[in-house]
């Protein structure tokens, strides 16, 4: 046995050299513990590509730490001394190293925070839990912002974050005279536009070893391992982002809500997995985008739209998560209980839009925000899918999904299951929206222009059936009241056809 001053446990989504626990340490006197853990790969059945991404990024991060002089105990998934969980692995290391204290940066998820808070009593060793300063708004600061507000609207939080960071500001006013250029960001994409690709990297020897390990241990999990092109180092993640700024960001604003068959990435950055595990710094990427706008290479609507997603939406949903946990995951405003259909896992459905979104999710562990919100999420809400089941699906299948960011997006934004705490309206839409923002409907066997009948787009009858079923709950919502009145003005026989079409389709799931 050895004796060290601090034992520093670094988690798989904390791959940042400036992490508070590392900043408080001394490579000459302290030791780092990192481990690939079965419990973390399986608390939901994560996409194989996500598991491989995190494990490979961890292994590359350890190489960087050792090059900086740190001593690191790194426990691979197949190591004989792998204990499978954070608590058991830490307990083993405490016995081996007899540290004066354990130092950790606070976890991003509630369940792991509960573990961290139990360790001092369990192991009779002081445990310092340091704040995670990689975010721009702490949970305490968000709670202070939220106190006394009747509505916790992201737009007002975002404006405060713009003032706080100075991003895209002209003194105390937003550049361009508006805070939000979202109205300019809803163009439907054309098939003849040049489509850039996100920066990709061939697996090196470390990643190839991880891919083989994941296939051997988690081969039955959802998703494809190949092609594997994610960056797994900070240098490569930063290069991928620089390529986005140069080639895709100029068109990102215009087309960020568009969907196109066979084009999973369009003009999106595809960097959330890098931000959320610590390979990229959120303020740094926003400064780079602002610099590109000031240099004249990126239009303001694109720069503002990107920055809003980072300092606005990303920080906001994290604030909601910590404000409302525990228990937020069990919100169910509409009382939906239907099981998740099998096609969320197989992609085998006659609906072209859902098939495209699920298939690319299986292949890439990625779908952009409109595919998640207005295709898979919209369908689930219209069909009455249990929001907790959908939450676990999203948490499982995307490489960027961690509960702090995924849960509010699913329960609050996508499913309106919190009753309007987060979103101002249910994001419910018929097939007309999907047809306007994509080319999926042109190859679909369902007729997007028909409301009812066996040939009609299922989204249409499901949409009006959703309005009918929940009008008592949504009629007072100013953004939904008109749709309720429209439904109530339908002839009785049309209302009956809607109910029958919806019931027939749902019975087939």
C-alpha positions in Angstrom: 0.0 0.0 0.0 1.0 3.6 -0.6 -0.1 6.8 1.0 -1.1 9.9 -1.0 -2.3 13.3 -0.1 -5.4 13.6 -2.3 -7.1 10.9 -4.3 -8.8 12.7 -7.2 -11.6 10.9 -8.9 -12.3 12.1 -12.4 -15.5 11.1 -14.2 -15.9 10.3 -17.9 -17.7 13.6 -18.6 -15.0 15.6 -16.9 -12.2 15.4 -19.5 -11.0 18.9 -18.9 -7.5 20.0 -17.8 -8.8 23.0 -15.8 -11.3 20.8 -13.9 -11.6 22.2 -10.3 -10.5 19.0 -8.7 -7.3 18.9 -10.9 -6.7 22.6 -10.3 -6.7 22.0 -6.6 -4.2 19.1 -6.9 -0.5 18.7 -7.1 0.9 16.1 -9.5 3.9 15.5 -7.1 1.7 14.6 -4.2 -1.7 13.5 -5.5 -3.0 10.6 -7.5 -5.9 10.5 -10.0 -8.4 7.6 -10.3 -10.3 7.0 -13.5 -12.3 3.9 -14.5 -14.4 2.4 -17.3 -17.4 1.1 -15.4 -20.1 -1.4 -16.3 -22.7 0.4 -14.2 -22.1 3.6 -16.2 -22.5 1.8 -19.5 -25.7 0.1 -18.5 -27.8 2.2 -16.1 -29.5 2.7 -19.4 -28.4 0.6 -22.3 -26.3 3.2 -24.0 -25.6 3.3 -27.7 -22.5 1.3 -28.5 -21.0 4.3 -30.2 -21.5 6.5 -27.2 -19.8 3.9 -24.9 -16.9 3.6 -27.3 -16.6 7.4 -27.6 -16.5 8.0 -23.9 -14.0 5.2 -23.1 -11.7 6.2 -25.9 -11.8 9.9 -24.9 -11.0 8.8 -21.4 -8.0 6.8 -22.5 -6.7 9.6 -24.5 -7.2 12.1 -21.7 -5.2 9.8 -19.4 -2.3 10.0 -21.8 -2.5 13.8 -21.7 -2.6 13.8 -17.9 0.4 11.5 -17.6 2.3 13.7 -20.1 1.7 16.6 -17.7 3.3 14.6 -14.8 0.2 13.2 -13.1 0.1 9.7 -11.7 -3.1 8.1 -12.8 -4.7 4.8 -11.8 -6.7 4.0 -14.9 -8.9 0.9 -14.6 -10.0 -0.5 -18.0 -13.3 -2.3 -18.4 -11.6 -5.7 -18.7 -9.1 -5.1 -15.9 -9.2 -7.9 -13.2 -9.5 -5.2 -10.4 -12.5 -3.5 -12.1 -15.3 -3.3 -9.5 -18.0 -2.0 -11.9 -19.2 1.0 -10.0 -17.9 4.4 -8.8 -18.4 3.6 -5.1 -16.8 0.2 -5.2 -13.9 1.3 -7.3 -13.2 4.3 -5.1 -13.4 2.1 -2.0 -10.8 -0.2 -3.4 -8.5 2.7 -4.2 -8.9 4.2 -0.7 -7.8 0.9 0.8 -4.8 0.8 -1.5 -3.6 4.4 -1.3 -4.8 5.6 2.2 -5.4 9.2 1.0 -5.8 12.1 3.5 -8.8 13.1 1.6 -10.8 12.4 -1.6 -11.3 15.3 -4.0 -14.0 15.3 -6.7 -15.7 17.9 -9.0 -19.4 17.7 -8.5 -21.1 15.3 -10.9 -23.4 16.4 -13.7 -26.2 13.9 -12.9 -28.3 13.6 -9.7 -27.7 9.9 -9.2 -23.9 10.3 -9.2 -24.1 13.3 -6.9 -26.0 11.2 -4.5 -23.1 8.7 -4.6 -20.6 11.4 -4.0 -22.4 12.8 -1.0 -22.4 9.3 0.6 -18.7 8.6 0.3 -17.4 10.5 3.3 -19.6 8.6 5.8 -19.1 5.3 4.0 -15.3 5.4 3.9 -14.5 7.6 6.9 -12.3 9.8 4.7 -12.9 13.6 4.1 -14.5 14.1 0.6 -14.2 17.5 -0.9 -16.9 18.1 -3.6 -15.8 21.1 -5.7 -18.1 23.1 -8.0 -18.0 22.5 -11.7 -17.0 25.9 -13.1 -17.0 24.7 -16.8 -20.6 26.0 -16.9 -21.4 29.7 -17.1 -24.3 29.7 -14.6 -24.1 27.7 -11.4 -27.2 25.9 -10.0 -27.2 28.4 -7.1 -27.1 31.4 -9.5 -29.9 29.9 -11.6 -32.0 29.3 -8.5 -31.5 33.0 -7.6 -32.6 34.0 -11.1 -35.7 31.8 -11.0 -36.8 32.9 -7.5 -40.1 34.8 -7.6 -40.7 34.4 -11.3 -44.1 33.1 -12.5 -42.6 31.8 -15.7 -39.0 30.5 -16.2 -38.7 31.5 -19.9 -35.4 30.8 -21.5 -35.5 34.0 -23.5 -35.1 36.2 -20.5 -32.4 34.0 -19.0 -30.6 34.1 -22.3 -30.6 37.9 -22.3 -29.1 37.9 -18.9 -26.4 35.5 -20.1 -25.6 37.8 -23.0 -25.2 40.7 -20.7 -23.1 38.7 -18.3 -20.7 37.3 -21.0 -20.8 40.4 -23.3 -21.3 38.1 -26.3 -22.8 39.9 -29.3 -23.3 43.0 -27.3 -23.0 46.7 -28.2 -22.7 48.3 -24.8 -25.8 47.2 -22.9 -27.7 46.5 -26.1 -27.7 43.5 -28.4 -25.8 43.9 -31.7 -28.2 44.2 -34.6 -30.9 45.7 -32.4 -32.5 42.3 -31.6 -31.8 39.6 -29.0 -33.1 36.8 -31.1 -33.0 36.2 -34.9 -34.9 32.9 -34.8 -37.5 34.1 -37.2 -34.8 34.1 -39.9 -33.7 30.6 -39.1 -36.6 28.5 -40.5 -35.8 27.9 -44.1 -36.5 24.6 -45.7 -33.3 23.2 -47.2 -32.9 22.5 -50.9 -31.5 19.2 -52.2 -29.0 20.9 -54.5 -27.2 22.9 -51.7 -23.6 22.0 -50.9 -23.6 19.9 -47.7 -20.5 20.0 -45.6 -19.6 17.1 -43.4 -18.6 17.4 -39.7 -14.9 16.8 -39.1 -14.2 13.1 -38.8 -11.2 11.1 -37.6 -10.2 7.5 -38.4 -9.8 5.4 -35.2 -6.3 5.1 -33.9 -4.9 2.1 -32.1 -6.4 3.1 -28.8 -9.8 3.6 -30.3 -9.7 0.4 -32.2 -9.0 -1.5 -29.0 -11.9 0.2 -27.4 -14.2 -0.6 -30.3 -13.3 -4.3 -30.1 -13.9 -4.2 -26.3 -17.3 -2.6 -26.6 -18.4 -4.9 -29.3 -17.4 -7.9 -27.2 -19.1 -6.7 -24.0 -22.0 -4.6 -25.3 -22.7 -6.0 -28.8 -26.4 -6.5 -28.0 -26.8 -2.8 -27.2 -28.6 -0.5 -29.7 -26.6 1.1 -32.5 -23.8 0.7 -34.9 -20.1 1.0 -34.0 -19.0 1.6 -37.6 -18.3 4.0 -39.0 -16.7 5.6 -36.0 -15.5 9.1 -36.8 -15.8 11.1 -33.5 -12.9 13.1 -32.3 -11.6 11.6 -29.0 -9.0 14.3 -28.1 -9.2 17.9 -27.4 -7.0 18.8 -30.4 -9.2 16.9 -32.8 -12.4 18.2 -31.2 -11.2 21.8 -31.6 -10.2 21.1 -35.2 -13.6 19.7 -35.9 -15.2 22.8 -34.5 -12.9 25.1 -36.5 -14.0 23.2 -39.7 -17.6 23.8 -38.8 -17.1 27.6 -38.3 -15.4 27.8 -41.7 -17.6 25.6 -43.8 -21.0 25.1 -42.2 -21.7 28.0 -39.7 -22.4 30.6 -42.5 -25.5 28.6 -43.4 -26.3 27.2 -40.0 -28.8 29.9 -39.1 -30.9 29.7 -42.2 -31.2 25.9 -42.2 -31.0 24.9 -38.6 -34.6 23.6 -38.5 -34.4 21.8 -41.9 -34.4 18.1 -42.5 -33.3 16.3 -45.6 -33.4 12.6 -46.4 -29.9 11.1 -46.5 -28.3 14.2 -44.9 -28.1 13.6 -41.2 -25.8 16.6 -40.4 -26.7 19.4 -42.8 -25.1 22.6 -41.4 -25.0 21.5 -37.8 -21.9 21.6 -35.7 -22.2 18.1 -34.2 -20.1 19.1 -31.2 -22.5 18.5 -28.3 -20.8 15.3 -27.4 -17.5 17.1 -27.1 -18.9 19.9 -25.0 -20.8 17.6 -22.7 -17.8 15.4 -21.9 -15.4 18.3 -21.5 -13.3 18.2 -24.7 -14.6 21.7 -25.7 -15.1 24.8 -23.6 -18.5 26.4 -24.2 -17.4 30.0 -23.7 -14.4 29.5 -25.9 -16.5 28.2 -28.8 -18.9 31.0 -28.5 -16.1 33.5 -28.6 -14.8 31.9 -31.8 -18.2 32.2 -33.4 -18.5 35.9 -32.3 -15.0 36.5 -33.8 -16.2 34.9 -37.1 -19.2 37.3 -37.2 -17.0 40.3 -36.4 -14.6 39.3 -39.2 -17.5 39.2 -41.6 -17.4 35.5 -42.5 -20.6 34.5 -40.7 -24.0 36.3 -40.8 -25.5 37.6 -37.5 -28.5 35.2 -37.5 -26.1 32.2 -37.7 -23.8 33.5 -34.9 -26.7 34.5 -32.7 -28.5 31.2 -33.2 -25.5 29.2 -32.4 -24.6 31.2 -29.3 -28.2 31.1 -28.0 -28.0 27.3 -28.1 -24.9 27.3 -25.9 -25.2 30.1 -23.4 -28.9 30.2 -23.5 -30.5 26.8 -24.0 -27.7 24.6 -22.7 -27.2 26.6 -19.5 -30.9 27.0 -19.0 -31.8 23.3 -19.2 -29.0 22.5 -16.7 -30.5 25.1 -14.4 -33.9 23.6 -14.7 -32.5 20.1 -14.0 -30.8 21.0 -10.7 -33.7 23.3 -9.7 -36.3 20.5 -10.1 -34.5 17.2 -9.3 -35.2 14.8 -7.8 -38.6 13.9 -9.2 -38.6 15.9 -12.4 -38.2 12.7 -14.5 -41.6 11.5 -13.3 -43.6 14.5 -14.5 -46.5 13.4 -16.7 -48.9 16.4 -17.3 -51.0 14.6 -19.9 -51.1 11.3 -18.1 -49.6 9.4 -21.1 -48.9 5.7 -20.5 -48.5 4.0 -23.9 -45.3 1.9 -24.1 -42.5 3.0 -26.5 -43.1 1.3 -29.9 -40.6 -1.2 -31.1 -39.7 1.0 -34.1 -37.9 3.4 -31.9 -35.3 0.7 -31.7 -35.6 -1.0 -35.1 -36.5 1.9 -37.4 -39.0 -0.4 -39.1 -42.0 1.8 -39.7 -43.9 3.1 -42.7 -43.5 6.7 -41.6 -40.5 8.0 -43.7 -39.7 10.8 -41.2 -39.5 8.5 -38.2 -37.7 5.8 -40.1 -35.0 8.4 -41.2 -34.6 9.8 -37.7 -34.3 6.4 -36.0 -32.1 4.9 -38.7 -29.6 7.7 -38.5 -29.7 7.6 -34.7 -28.8 3.9 -34.9 -26.0 4.6 -37.4 -24.5 7.8 -35.9 -25.7 8.1 -32.3 -26.9 11.5 -33.5 -29.9 13.4 -34.7 -30.3 17.2 -34.8 -32.6 19.1 -32.5 -35.6 19.3 -34.9 -35.5 15.6 -35.7 -35.6 14.9 -31.9 -38.2 17.6 -31.1 -40.5 17.5 -34.1 -40.3 13.9 -35.4 -39.5 11.3 -32.7 -40.6 13.6 -29.8 -43.7 15.0 -31.5 -44.8 11.5 -32.5 -44.4 10.3 -28.9 -46.5 13.1 -27.5 -49.2 12.8 -30.1 -49.4 9.0 -29.6 -49.5 9.2 -25.8 -46.2 7.6 -25.1 -45.1 7.4 -21.5 -42.7 10.4 -21.2 -40.4 8.5 -18.8 -39.9 5.7 -21.4 -39.1 8.3 -24.0 -36.6 10.0 -21.7 -34.8 6.7 -21.1 -34.7 6.2 -24.9 -33.2 9.6 -25.6 -30.7 9.1 -22.8 -29.7 5.7 -24.3 -29.3 6.4 -27.9 -27.4 9.7 -28.3 -23.7 10.3 -27.9 -24.3 13.7 -26.4 -27.0 12.6 -23.9 -26.4 13.1 -20.2 -29.4 13.4 -17.9 -28.8 17.0 -16.9 -29.3 18.1 -20.6 -31.5 15.3 -22.0 -34.1 15.1 -19.3 -35.4 18.8 -19.4 -35.3 18.7 -23.2 -37.5 15.5 -23.2 -39.8 16.1 -20.2 -40.1 19.8 -20.6 -39.6 20.8 -24.2 -40.5 17.7 -26.2 -43.3 16.2 -24.1 -44.7 19.2 -22.2 -44.8 16.7 -19.3 -44.0 19.4 -16.7 -47.1 21.3 -17.7 -45.4 24.3 -19.1 -42.6 25.0 -16.6 -40.0 25.0 -19.4 -41.9 25.4 -22.7 -44.6 28.0 -23.5 -46.6 25.5 -25.5 -46.7 21.8 -26.4 -44.6 21.3 -29.5 -47.3 19.3 -31.3 -47.5 19.4 -35.1 -49.2 17.6 -37.9 -47.6 16.2 -41.0 -47.8 19.7 -42.6 -44.9 20.9 -40.5 -42.7 18.0 -41.4 -43.6 18.4 -45.0 -42.7 22.1 -44.9 -39.3 21.6 -43.2 -38.2 18.4 -45.0 -38.4 16.2 -48.1 -39.4 13.1 -46.2 -43.0 13.2 -47.2 -42.2 12.9 -50.9 -41.1 9.3 -50.6 -43.5 8.3 -47.8 -46.3 5.8 -48.5 -48.6 8.0 -46.4 -50.3 11.0 -47.9 -49.4 14.1 -45.9 -52.4 16.0 -47.3 -55.0 13.5 -46.0 -56.2 13.9 -42.4 -58.0 10.5 -42.0 -58.2 7.1 -43.5 -55.7 4.3 -44.0 -53.6 6.2 -46.6 -53.3 9.4 -44.5 -50.2 10.6 -42.7 -50.6 9.2 -39.1 -49.3 12.5 -37.7 -52.5 14.3 -39.0 -55.2 12.2 -37.2 -52.9 11.9 -34.1 -52.5 15.6 -34.0 -56.2 16.4 -33.9 -56.9 13.5 -31.6 -54.3 14.9 -29.2 -56.0 18.3 -29.4 -59.4 16.6 -28.7 -58.1 14.4 -25.8 -56.4 17.3 -24.0 -58.4 20.4 -24.9 -59.4 20.8 -21.3 -55.7 21.2 -20.4 -54.5 23.2 -23.3 -57.5 25.5 -24.2 -56.2 28.2 -21.9 -52.8 28.2 -23.4 -52.8 31.3 -25.7 -50.6 29.5 -28.3 -53.0 26.4 -28.5 -56.4 28.0 -28.0 -57.0 28.6 -31.7 -56.2 25.0 -32.5 -58.8 23.9 -29.9 -61.4 26.2 -31.5 -60.5 24.9 -34.9 -61.1 21.3 -33.8 -64.4 22.2 -32.1 -65.6 23.7 -35.3 -65.0 20.5 -37.3 -68.3 18.7 -38.1 -69.1 15.9 -35.7 -68.6 13.3 -38.4 -65.1 14.6 -39.1 -64.3 14.5 -35.4 -65.4 10.9 -35.4 -63.3 10.0 -38.4 -60.3 11.6 -36.6 -60.9 9.5 -33.5 -61.3 6.3 -35.5 -58.2 6.9 -37.6 -56.1 7.7 -34.6 -57.4 4.6 -32.7 -56.8 2.3 -35.7 -53.2 3.5 -36.1 -52.4 3.3 -32.4 -53.8 -0.2 -32.2 -51.3 -1.2 -34.9 -48.3 -0.1 -32.9 
